[in-house]
Amino acid sequence: MHRVLAEADPEFLRAYDAFVSRAYLGTETLDRRTKELVYVAVLVALAAPREHIIAHMKAGLNAGLAPSDLLELLELILPPAGVPRFIEGIAAWRECCGDH
């Protein structure tokens, strides 16, 4: 997406990046680990592309989450998100975290 927008509409990309940076990286009360948990949960629940989910799982691991934290999160969202979303989340977790 970023490459396409950089070429096709760089002004929109700058505005988008500023918006996302403020929401995602702004220093408020939530730390990066917590923000990544929220992002992973929402992305799984919304059926985001697997590579997007994995990118945020990796960001969470880089921020100090353990693979078990991500697995617990997926188990937590099973009741409200449903089995199909859980299965997709587990597939992303396995691809990201291996067989932990």
Backbone torsions as a table, in degrees:
resi	resn	phi	psi	omega
1	MET	NA	-45.5	-177.0
2	HIS	-63.1	-40.8	179.2
3	ARG	-64.6	-41.6	179.8
4	VAL	-63.5	-48.4	-179.0
5	LEU	-67.0	-35.3	178.7
6	ALA	-59.5	-35.9	180.0
7	GLU	-85.2	-43.0	-172.2
8	ALA	-86.0	-35.0	-176.4
9	ASP	-154.2	72.9	-176.3
10	PRO	-61.3	-30.4	179.0
11	GLU	-65.7	-43.6	176.9
12	PHE	-62.7	-41.8	179.8
13	LEU	-61.0	-41.8	177.7
14	ARG	-61.3	-43.6	179.2
15	ALA	-66.3	-42.1	178.1
16	TYR	-61.7	-47.8	-179.8
17	ASP	-61.0	-39.2	179.0
18	ALA	-64.9	-43.1	178.9
19	PHE	-62.6	-49.9	-178.3
20	VAL	-65.2	-40.4	179.1
21	SER	-60.9	-41.4	179.9
22	ARG	-65.7	-45.8	-178.6
23	ALA	-71.0	-38.4	-170.8
24	TYR	-90.7	-42.5	-174.0
25	LEU	-105.9	-8.7	-179.5
26	GLY	-55.7	141.4	-179.3
27	THR	-88.5	98.5	176.7
28	GLU	-114.7	-142.5	-177.8
29	THR	-90.2	-19.5	179.2
30	LEU	-86.7	133.0	177.7
31	ASP	-81.6	171.6	-175.6
32	ARG	-62.1	-38.6	179.0
33	ARG	-58.9	-47.5	-178.9
34	THR	-64.0	-43.2	179.1
35	LYS	-60.1	-40.6	-179.9
36	GLU	-67.4	-36.5	175.3
37	LEU	-60.9	-43.8	178.8
38	VAL	-62.5	-46.6	-179.4
39	TYR	-60.4	-45.6	-179.6
40	VAL	-61.9	-45.8	-179.5
41	ALA	-59.4	-46.9	-178.3
42	VAL	-67.2	-43.0	-179.3
43	LEU	-63.1	-41.1	177.4
44	VAL	-64.4	-47.3	-178.1
45	ALA	-62.2	-32.7	-178.7
46	LEU	-89.5	3.9	179.7
47	ALA	62.0	42.7	176.6
48	ALA	-66.2	159.5	176.5
49	PRO	-56.9	142.0	-176.4
50	ARG	-54.8	-40.0	-178.5
51	GLU	-63.7	-29.7	176.8
52	HIS	-70.6	-42.7	177.1
53	ILE	-61.7	-46.8	-179.0
54	ILE	-62.1	-39.9	179.4
55	ALA	-58.8	-41.1	179.7
56	HIS	-77.1	-29.4	172.4
57	MET	-62.9	-44.9	178.3
58	LYS	-63.5	-40.8	177.7
59	ALA	-61.9	-39.1	177.3
60	GLY	-64.5	-43.3	176.8
61	LEU	-61.2	-42.0	178.2
62	ASN	-65.3	-25.5	179.6
63	ALA	-88.0	-1.9	176.1
64	GLY	114.5	-0.2	175.6
65	LEU	-70.8	151.6	173.3
66	ALA	-98.7	155.1	174.9
67	PRO	-52.7	-35.5	179.2
68	SER	-65.5	-30.1	175.6
69	ASP	-63.8	-44.3	-179.9
70	LEU	-67.0	-39.4	178.1
71	LEU	-63.9	-43.8	177.6
72	GLU	-60.8	-39.7	177.4
73	LEU	-59.7	-46.1	179.6
74	LEU	-61.7	-40.1	177.7
75	GLU	-64.9	-35.2	-179.9
76	LEU	-67.9	-35.9	-177.5
77	ILE	-87.7	-3.4	178.4
78	LEU	-56.0	-51.1	-177.9
79	PRO	-58.7	-48.9	-178.0
80	PRO	-78.9	-27.6	-175.3
81	ALA	-92.8	-25.9	177.3
82	GLY	95.8	164.6	-175.3
83	VAL	-62.1	-45.9	-179.1
84	PRO	-58.5	-40.6	178.8
85	ARG	-68.2	-38.5	178.1
86	PHE	-62.2	-45.4	179.7
87	ILE	-59.7	-44.1	178.9
88	GLU	-66.3	-39.5	176.8
89	GLY	-62.7	-41.3	178.5
90	ILE	-64.8	-39.4	177.6
91	ALA	-61.8	-42.4	177.6
92	ALA	-65.6	-42.2	178.7
93	TRP	-60.1	-45.9	180.0
94	ARG	-62.4	-41.9	178.9
95	GLU	-64.8	-37.2	-177.9
96	CYS	-80.6	-44.0	-168.9
97	CYS	-108.4	-4.0	-179.0
98	GLY	73.3	-146.0	-175.9
99	ASP	-102.8	43.3	-178.7
100	HIS	-65.9	NA	NA
